[in-house]
Amino acid sequence: MPEWMRLVLAGLLGGVVGSFLNVCIVRLPADESLVFPGSKCPKCGAPVGWYDNIPILSWLVLGGRCRACKDPISIQYPIVEALTALIWIAAAWYYGLTTGGVAAALLGTILLGITVTDATHMIIPHEFTFGGLAIGIVLAALDGWPGLRFALIGAAAGFALIWGVGTVGTWALKKDAMGGGDLWMMTMVGAFVGWSGVLLTVFLAALLGTLVFGPIALAKRQQGLQLPFGVFLATAAAIAFVAGDAVWAWYLGLLGVS
Ligand SMILES: [Zn+2]
């Protein structure tokens, strides 16, 4: 198969996966079934036909409005579909048709889902984290014992680090410092990036969170403005997955260790 055709296929598949991711993003925080009922307009309840459910295209053709009642449909839908398609194209281009490519596409999809639910609802659904953990371990096991060991140690490291930070933080701040969502998210991420990737992810997320969220919190001066830490963990985890080894090599080089 020529390279361009592989990338087109990856994009089409990513768009379809992104369409399902939209369903997850809307229904998981509300504890609704992913399967039943089928898609319908939240305003007028008109069922959405398959021809109005084609990733990205349908939203554009309909001009971002429900076919029946003309109520606006959130632009979140085509954006999530387009981003998922881009993630799958990038994974196919960078890793090819390998276990690493499949892992990159699925991890990227789950991290995007977590980013949106955490940013909008302050929720990291267990379906994303437990499902991702299972996917990460199964994919790693395809590489035999070294891969499985890498994933299991990574998952344990993710769990232990966040559990430790959460316990110390709760004791120091006298309130819950880390949500259960963060805990299971980093367990899942650990299965993909290993223990050194876990350290890098948490460090980068804390750095990004301080740089990006600090000024926002100061500007708004809102009491109890909560940090959607999952958003920063997701960004950092993606960096750790793609460039973790390079970042560690650079850092250890600075220290003169290697
Ligand atoms: Zn409608």
Boltz pocket constraint, residues with backbone or C-beta under 6 A from the ligand:
constraints:
  - pocket:
      binder: B
      contacts: [[A, 41], [A, 42], [A, 43], [A, 44], [A, 45], [A, 46], [A, 66], [A, 67], [A, 68], [A, 69], [A, 70], [A, 71]]
      max_distance: 6.0
